[in-house]
Amino acid sequence: MRGVNVKKGEPVDRALKRLKTKLDSEGILEEMRRRRAFETPTERKQRKLRTASKRNKVRWRFSTGAAPAEIETVDLTNG
């Protein structure tokens, strides 16, 4: 069971925020939202393709060592 311990004198709002962050990082909130309504096999396939493309973008960025926008050459001859 997931949970957070509320420290003495800590506002409840802060503890709720920590709980939400923890659940979000583990993917529990996303799964709960997804299970709220029926998902057709086509929608499931599209969702998986979307998440795979996001994962591959992040994987590519960290495997090359630089983001695509940072791979520019700088001309130092002018000036």
SVG drawing of the C-alpha trace seen along z (x, -y; Angstrom):
<svg xmlns="http://www.w3.org/2000/svg" viewBox="-16 -42 54 47">
<polyline fill="none" stroke="black" stroke-width="0.4" points="0.0,0.0 1.3,-3.4 1.4,-6.3 3.3,-9.1 3.9,-9.9 2.6,-13.3 5.3,-14.9 4.5,-16.7 3.4,-20.3 3.3,-19.7 0.4,-21.1 -1.9,-18.4 -1.7,-20.2 2.0,-19.5 1.6,-15.9 -1.1,-15.5 1.3,-17.1 4.0,-14.6 1.5,-11.7 0.4,-12.9 3.9,-13.4 4.8,-9.9 1.8,-8.3 2.4,-10.2 6.1,-9.2 5.0,-5.5 2.3,-5.9 -0.5,-5.0 -2.6,-8.1 -2.3,-7.6 -3.4,-4.0 -6.3,-5.0 -7.5,-7.6 -7.1,-5.1 -9.2,-2.4 -12.0,-4.9 -13.5,-4.3 -13.4,-1.4 -10.5,-1.6 -11.0,0.0 -8.1,2.1 -7.4,-0.6 -7.2,-3.3 -4.9,-1.1 -2.6,-0.6 -2.5,-4.4 -1.7,-5.1 1.1,-2.7 2.6,-4.1 2.4,-7.6 4.2,-6.6 6.8,-4.6 7.6,-7.6 8.1,-9.8 10.3,-7.1 12.4,-6.8 12.9,-10.6 14.3,-10.7 16.4,-7.6 17.8,-9.1 18.6,-12.4 20.6,-10.8 22.3,-8.2 23.7,-10.9 24.8,-13.2 23.1,-16.3 19.7,-17.5 18.9,-18.1 18.7,-21.9 22.2,-21.9 23.9,-20.4 24.6,-23.6 27.9,-24.8 29.0,-28.3 30.9,-30.5 33.6,-32.4 35.2,-34.0 32.9,-37.0 33.9,-39.5"/>
</svg>
